[in-house]
Amino acid sequence: MILDCRKCGNKVAFEVKVGFRALCPECSAYLHSCSHCRFLDEGTSRCLEPVAEKVRDLETGNFCDYFSPAYEESNAGNTRGSGDRNEAEDLWKKLTGKP
């Protein structure tokens, strides 16, 4: 799974899931935060999950059980990711250092 950092745009790869304390290696932004969650309504800055606790700082890491990455990409073609083959190949080269 690949998550686009909402702060700097860096693509961060995860083998399983985004951990509670996961940070972007480029800008140190918390990745398990409301700003990276697909349930965040960007227009109102509120969670679309009706039973989720209110979080005051959308950028701070949290322990929300409803967290689901907003800009997730995978081989299965997930949520809002582009799925562009060239983009995936470029990322693979960047991560592995292979041409």
C-alpha positions as CSV (number, residue, x, y, z in Angstrom):
1,M,0.0,0.0,0.0
2,I,1.3,3.5,-0.8
3,L,0.1,6.6,1.0
4,D,0.7,10.1,-0.3
5,C,1.8,12.5,2.5
6,R,-0.7,15.3,2.6
7,K,1.9,17.7,3.9
8,C,4.8,17.2,1.5
9,G,3.5,14.9,-1.2
10,N,6.0,12.1,-0.5
11,K,4.9,8.6,-1.3
12,V,5.3,6.3,1.7
13,A,5.1,2.5,1.2
14,F,3.6,0.2,3.9
15,E,3.5,-3.6,3.7
16,V,0.6,-4.1,6.1
17,K,-1.1,-0.9,7.4
18,V,-0.3,2.6,8.6
19,G,0.8,2.3,12.3
20,F,-0.4,4.7,15.0
21,R,3.0,6.3,15.2
22,A,3.9,6.2,11.5
23,L,5.7,9.4,10.3
24,C,6.6,10.6,6.8
25,P,10.3,10.1,6.3
26,E,10.6,13.4,4.4
27,C,8.7,15.9,6.6
28,S,8.0,13.9,9.8
29,A,4.2,14.5,9.5
30,Y,2.0,12.0,11.4
31,L,0.5,9.6,8.8
32,H,-2.2,8.1,11.1
33,S,-4.0,11.4,11.4
34,C,-7.4,12.8,10.3
35,S,-5.8,14.7,7.5
36,H,-4.7,11.4,5.9
37,C,-8.0,9.6,6.5
38,R,-10.6,8.9,3.9
39,F,-13.4,9.7,6.3
40,L,-12.3,13.4,6.7
41,D,-14.8,15.8,5.0
42,E,-12.4,18.4,3.7
43,G,-15.1,20.9,3.3
44,T,-16.1,20.9,6.9
45,S,-12.9,19.4,8.5
46,R,-15.2,16.9,10.2
47,C,-15.2,13.1,10.3
48,L,-17.8,11.3,8.3
49,E,-18.0,8.5,10.8
50,P,-20.8,9.5,13.2
51,V,-19.4,7.6,16.2
52,A,-15.8,8.7,16.0
53,E,-14.5,11.0,18.7
54,K,-13.9,14.6,17.8
55,V,-10.3,15.4,17.2
56,R,-9.1,19.0,17.6
57,D,-5.9,18.9,15.6
58,L,-6.3,17.1,12.3
59,E,-2.5,16.9,11.7
60,T,-1.6,15.2,15.0
61,G,-1.4,11.4,15.1
62,N,-4.3,9.6,16.8
63,F,-5.5,6.2,17.8
64,C,-8.8,6.2,15.9
65,D,-10.1,2.8,15.0
66,Y,-12.0,4.1,12.0
67,F,-8.8,5.4,10.3
68,S,-8.5,4.3,6.6
69,P,-5.9,5.9,4.4
70,A,-7.3,8.5,2.0
71,Y,-4.8,8.3,-0.8
72,E,-4.1,4.6,-0.9
73,E,-2.8,2.8,-3.9
74,S,-2.3,-0.9,-4.3
75,N,-2.0,-3.6,-7.0
76,A,-5.8,-4.1,-6.6
77,G,-6.5,-0.5,-7.6
78,N,-7.9,1.0,-4.3
79,T,-9.6,4.2,-3.3
80,R,-8.5,7.6,-4.6
81,G,-5.1,6.6,-6.1
82,S,-4.5,7.2,-9.8
83,G,-3.2,3.6,-10.5
84,D,-1.0,5.0,-13.3
85,R,1.5,2.3,-14.4
86,N,4.3,4.9,-15.1
87,E,3.9,6.4,-11.6
88,A,4.1,2.9,-10.0
89,E,7.2,2.0,-12.0
90,D,8.8,5.3,-11.0
91,L,8.1,4.7,-7.4
92,W,9.4,1.1,-7.6
93,K,12.7,2.5,-9.1
94,K,12.9,5.1,-6.3
95,L,12.3,2.5,-3.5
96,T,14.5,-0.2,-4.9
97,G,17.2,1.9,-6.5
98,K,16.9,-0.3,-9.7
99,P,16.4,1.1,-13.2
